[in-house]
Amino acid sequence: MSEYHYGRAITHYHFCRHCGIIPFGRGVTDDGEFFAVNLACLEDNALTDLATAPIRYEDGKHDNWDTRPAEVHHL
């Protein structure tokens, strides 16, 4: 695993330096430590489990990470 970050370096992305897949990221904000997981990298999960998992939307487009974007239907 290798790691990279950009911008304000809030999130550190971990990736495979051979194939490029990014299975997860981690970081710290005012709300505390967080992890972002690429669901496509998880094995043996039922589609119903993934469909009912909690989702937190953040407005990264406007660098407003504490606010839900105005439109999320396409996500």
C-alpha positions as CSV (number, residue, x, y, z in Angstrom):
1,M,0.0,0.0,0.0
2,S,1.1,3.5,-0.8
3,E,-0.4,6.8,0.3
4,Y,-1.1,10.2,-1.2
5,H,-2.9,13.4,-0.3
6,Y,-3.5,16.7,-2.0
7,G,-4.9,20.2,-1.2
8,R,-5.2,20.7,2.5
9,A,-4.1,17.1,3.1
10,I,-7.1,16.4,5.3
11,T,-7.6,12.9,3.8
12,H,-4.8,10.5,3.2
13,Y,-5.7,8.0,0.5
14,H,-4.2,4.5,0.5
15,F,-3.8,2.8,-2.8
16,C,-2.1,-0.2,-4.5
17,R,0.9,1.0,-6.3
18,H,0.7,-1.9,-8.7
19,C,-3.0,-1.6,-9.9
20,G,-4.0,1.8,-8.6
21,I,-7.1,0.9,-6.7
22,I,-7.9,3.1,-3.7
23,P,-9.6,0.9,-1.1
24,F,-9.8,3.5,1.7
25,G,-8.8,6.9,3.0
26,R,-8.5,8.3,6.5
27,G,-8.3,11.7,8.0
28,V,-9.1,14.1,10.8
29,T,-11.5,17.0,10.8
30,D,-13.1,19.1,13.5
31,D,-15.6,16.3,14.0
32,G,-12.8,13.8,14.7
33,E,-11.1,11.0,12.9
34,F,-12.9,9.4,9.9
35,F,-12.4,6.6,7.4
36,A,-13.8,6.5,3.8
37,V,-14.1,3.0,2.4
38,N,-14.4,2.0,-1.2
39,L,-17.4,-0.4,-1.0
40,A,-16.3,-2.1,-4.2
41,C,-13.3,-3.4,-2.3
42,L,-15.4,-5.2,0.3
43,E,-15.9,-8.9,-0.1
44,D,-18.8,-11.1,0.9
45,N,-21.4,-8.4,1.5
46,A,-25.0,-8.8,0.5
47,L,-26.4,-6.1,-1.7
48,T,-29.1,-5.5,0.8
49,D,-26.4,-4.7,3.5
50,L,-24.7,-2.2,1.1
51,A,-28.0,-0.7,0.1
52,T,-29.0,0.0,3.7
53,A,-25.6,1.2,4.9
54,P,-25.7,4.8,6.3
55,I,-24.4,7.4,3.8
56,R,-23.1,10.8,4.7
57,Y,-23.0,13.3,1.8
58,E,-20.5,16.1,1.9
59,D,-20.2,19.2,-0.4
60,G,-16.6,18.8,-1.6
61,K,-17.3,20.7,-4.8
62,H,-17.6,23.9,-2.8
63,D,-15.1,22.8,-0.1
64,N,-17.9,22.8,2.4
65,W,-17.4,19.4,4.0
66,D,-19.9,19.9,6.9
67,T,-22.8,20.6,4.6
68,R,-24.9,18.2,2.5
69,P,-24.9,19.2,-1.2
70,A,-28.1,20.7,-2.6
71,E,-28.5,17.8,-5.1
72,V,-27.7,14.2,-4.3
73,H,-30.1,12.3,-6.4
74,H,-27.4,11.5,-9.0
75,L,-25.1,10.1,-6.4
